[in-house]
Amino acid sequence: MDERYGLEPVFEPGVEECGRGGAGGVQFHAVHCPYCGERFDTQVDLSSGSAQYVEDCPVCCRPIEVSLEVEEGALSSLDLRRGDE
């Protein structure tokens, strides 16, 4: 379909699956919302190093504080907390 309309794919299914991907690149990780408990996949960009940011739960739409630690281009920890604490 992309070739038909001259589009460049943003995400190729099967290339980077949950918890896998190139070192220092974008990975997907399965996490659970600290509010509603629903499981969802979140995208983690390791190329920028350790970071903290807010991401809304795709199920209940509440703010989640995401904290990720990157050591030597690999994810060492990924923590999620309620954004209202």
C-alpha positions in Angstrom: 0.0 0.0 0.0 2.8 2.4 0.8 4.4 1.9 -2.5 1.1 2.5 -4.3 0.7 5.9 -2.7 4.4 6.8 -2.5 4.4 6.8 1.3 7.3 5.8 3.6 6.4 3.4 6.4 6.7 4.8 9.9 6.5 1.4 11.6 7.1 -2.0 10.0 5.3 -4.8 11.9 7.6 -7.6 12.9 10.8 -5.6 12.7 10.7 -4.3 16.3 8.5 -6.2 18.6 7.8 -5.7 22.3 11.1 -5.5 24.2 13.2 -6.0 21.2 14.9 -3.7 18.7 18.3 -2.2 17.9 20.5 -1.2 20.8 20.3 2.6 21.2 17.1 2.8 19.1 13.4 2.7 19.5 11.8 -0.3 21.3 8.3 -1.2 22.4 7.7 -2.5 25.9 4.6 -4.0 27.5 3.6 -2.1 30.7 0.6 -1.8 33.0 -1.2 1.4 33.8 -0.8 2.4 37.5 -4.4 3.6 37.5 -6.6 1.1 35.6 -4.1 -1.8 35.5 -4.6 -2.3 31.7 -1.6 -3.6 29.7 -0.4 -1.6 26.8 2.8 -1.2 24.7 4.8 1.9 25.1 7.5 3.2 22.7 10.9 3.9 24.3 13.6 5.8 22.5 17.0 4.8 23.9 19.0 7.1 21.5 18.5 10.1 23.8 19.6 8.4 27.0 17.9 8.4 30.3 14.7 10.5 30.5 11.5 11.3 32.4 8.3 12.3 30.7 4.5 12.1 31.0 2.5 9.8 28.8 -1.3 9.4 28.9 -2.7 5.9 29.3 -4.4 4.9 26.0 -7.2 3.2 28.0 -8.2 5.5 30.8 -6.4 8.7 29.6 -4.8 9.5 32.9 -1.2 10.9 33.1 1.6 8.5 33.8 5.1 9.6 34.8 7.6 7.5 32.8 11.1 7.2 34.1 13.7 5.3 32.0 17.3 4.7 32.7 19.7 3.9 29.9 23.2 2.5 30.4 25.6 1.9 27.5 22.8 2.2 25.0 20.6 -0.4 26.7 17.5 0.0 28.9 18.4 -0.7 32.5 15.1 0.3 34.1 11.6 1.5 33.1 9.3 2.8 35.9 5.8 4.0 35.7 4.0 6.1 38.4 0.8 7.9 38.7 1.1 11.5 37.4 -1.0 13.0 40.2 1.2 11.9 43.2 
